[in-house]
Amino acid sequence: MALDQSFVGRSYPPTDPYEVGREKIREFAVAVGDANPAYVDPEAAKALGHPDVPAPPTFVFAITFKAAGQVIEDPQLGLDYSRVVHGDQKFAYTRPVYAGDPCTRATGSR
């Protein structure tokens, strides 16, 4: 089944806020092999001028799945996820993400 082209440009409601936790940042940094001490040690982060432990830039991808699920699970789209090849994704960073930050995720299609 072909995808419904009327979905191009559609957006979905934002998710409830997700509070970024120090432990989740640490787990992510370990999982991707990033040994930057600022990602696991609040004192190391503060010594570098951060107010708290910063998240690696790619951390935000890990928390987008709930928002992406709104598209993937929308039966009207006609998506066969087993045939999907990830081709593009963009993030607009306006500032670093820190432990304790609430992040709201939103998604759309284009």
C-alpha positions in Angstrom: 0.0 0.0 0.0 1.3 3.4 -0.9 1.6 6.1 1.7 -1.1 8.7 1.9 0.5 11.8 0.4 -2.0 14.0 2.2 0.2 13.4 5.3 3.0 15.6 3.9 3.3 18.6 6.1 1.1 17.1 8.8 2.1 17.7 12.4 1.1 15.9 15.6 0.5 17.2 19.1 3.5 17.5 21.3 4.1 14.9 24.0 4.0 15.4 27.7 7.3 16.9 29.0 10.1 14.4 29.6 12.4 15.4 32.4 16.0 14.7 31.5 17.8 12.8 34.3 21.5 12.6 35.1 21.3 8.8 35.1 19.7 8.7 31.6 22.5 11.0 30.4 25.1 8.8 32.0 23.6 5.6 30.5 23.4 7.2 27.0 27.0 8.5 27.2 28.2 5.0 28.2 26.1 3.3 25.5 27.6 5.5 22.8 31.1 5.2 24.2 31.5 8.9 25.0 34.0 9.2 27.9 33.5 13.0 28.4 33.5 13.4 32.2 31.0 16.3 32.0 28.3 13.7 30.9 28.7 11.7 34.1 30.1 14.0 36.8 28.3 17.2 37.9 31.5 18.7 39.3 33.3 18.1 36.0 30.4 19.7 34.2 30.4 22.8 36.5 34.2 23.1 36.0 33.5 23.5 32.3 30.9 26.2 32.9 27.8 24.1 32.7 25.0 24.5 35.3 24.5 20.7 35.5 25.4 17.6 33.6 24.9 18.3 29.8 23.4 15.7 27.5 25.4 14.7 24.5 24.0 16.3 21.4 22.6 13.1 20.0 20.8 12.3 23.3 17.7 14.0 22.1 17.3 11.4 19.4 16.8 8.7 22.1 13.8 10.6 23.5 12.0 11.2 20.2 10.6 7.7 19.9 7.3 8.6 21.7 6.7 11.4 19.3 7.7 9.4 16.3 5.3 6.7 17.4 2.4 9.0 16.7 3.3 8.9 13.0 4.4 5.3 12.8 1.3 4.0 14.6 -1.2 6.2 12.7 -3.3 3.7 10.7 -4.5 6.2 8.2 -0.9 6.8 7.0 -0.6 3.2 5.7 3.0 2.7 6.8 4.5 -0.7 6.7 7.4 -0.1 9.1 9.2 -3.2 7.9 9.8 -1.5 4.6 11.1 1.8 6.1 14.7 3.0 5.4 15.7 6.0 7.5 16.8 8.7 5.1 16.8 12.0 7.0 16.4 13.6 10.3 17.0 17.1 11.5 17.3 18.8 14.9 17.2 22.5 15.7 19.4 23.1 18.7 18.9 26.4 20.5 20.9 25.5 23.6 22.4 22.5 25.4 20.1 20.1 27.1 20.9 19.6 30.8 19.9 17.2 33.6 16.6 18.5 35.0 15.4 20.1 31.7 11.9 19.3 30.7 11.8 18.4 27.0 8.6 18.3 24.9 8.8 16.4 21.7 6.8 17.0 18.6 6.9 15.4 15.2 5.5 15.8 11.7 6.0 14.5 8.2 7.4 16.2 5.1 
